[in-house]
Amino acid sequence: MTEGRFPEGFLWGVATAAYQIEGAVAEDGRGESIWDRFSHTPGKVYQGHTGDVACDHYHRYRADVEEMARLGVGAYRFSVAWPRIFPQGRGQANPKGLDFYRRLIDALRERGIVPVVTLYHWDLPQALQERGGWAHRDTAYRFADYAAYLFDRLDEAVPYWITQNEPFVVAILGHVTGEHAPGLQDPMAGFRAAHHLLLSHALALQAYREGGRRHGRIGITLNLSPVEPAGDDPEDEAAARRLDGLLNRWFLDPLFRGAYPSDMVAHFAGLGLPLPEPPQEEMRAIAAPIDFLGVNYYSRQLVRHEPGEPLMAMRQVEGPLPKTAMGWEVYPEGLRRLLERLRHEYTGELPILITENGAAFDDAVSPDGAVHDPARVAYLRDHLLAVSRAIDDGVPVRGYFLWSLMDNFEWAHGYSKRFGVLYVDFDTQARIWKDSAHWYRRVIEANAVVD
Ligand code: GBH
């Protein structure tokens, strides 16, 4: 294929997540989530920002779907807020919560936009956290019940289901570093959470396969990054291998090989961490075939050996490449390498969706009323070229979802980091097309990377 051209039928999309955009946190019977609790806890989120209003998408979803139609996207990846569907996480369902997603899906269908639904993008019902959250095995079973409830009601309208978004981030940032909800700093809770997140995927997958006639496809989304040593010291190389073992292989190996990576199990055992040994039937269920793998890619990780560091004996270092407003290096080549590695080591011919890729920059509305974001256009262009090269080399990438449709609640950074191609004025809720939105519209139209 010509450089920068995409195969016919390539799925062009944008992505969001419920807590980051919806607002309306107390409306129509929605229950509390761990992110409501966390963001309302002083000191946890930048300047005390919360998702109470966010982009007010709950009320403005029709206009937002119109924006997507104008962009020309073929697909929209969003997440369902579990506490809208089951306010207590289990037990009594809340039909008004389901109605919102039905209305959203109807609006998308009217515009010919395919819904890609993530079942969990970090907003666990607080009631389940109080029963132990993801560190507790029962949460995986409650997730499967919630998933089955949605499969039975929405499957005909949903061609792609994603069980979990970034279990690494949920387990490690939520339970080990404490940067995310529920804000724990307990490595053992992190490992239990990681396993129960994978188990919840497996149980939902089972419910999907066994629950009668289904129309869609189902997969999981991982955040994956190439991990590279900062120097050529063999100790740094071993440190890079360790972070790769936690960030990438800790999730890929169970899903595609049915076992946690043995070098990492040995590493943690050497630290005296009594990792739970999951039952074989759980490991088998986690490795059950999926229909696609979702990949979120932002950057690489550069690491150095650091003997004093607990758990991983390494530290991340700042790389030399230009950075986004998040401080993440712009490294498009990493995406191509990651995709090649996935195909050779894990996924083979399994279709891949890039379920997130994008960048935050310090955007501002200029006097002419436009938002000029050339750095984002360059980021997107170079990453799309990397994807198109990987496709030309035979990696079956079937779609690309730009993170994000619009500026939104960037977790612990609140509204201070803007990832959207639509600029959001959080005082007026106006959506303003950044230059990158105009550019992305032309890419979609051409089915090719354009200038
Ligand atoms: C995604 O997370 C989220 O799915 C999305 O909700 C969010 O808005 C978006 O990206 C932008 O942040 O330094 O060891 O933690 C991406 C989170 C951040 C996870 C970088 C991996 C690097 C590994 N990623 N992180 S580490």
Residues whose N, C-alpha, C, O or C-beta is under 5 A from the ligand:
A	BS01	GBH	A17 N223
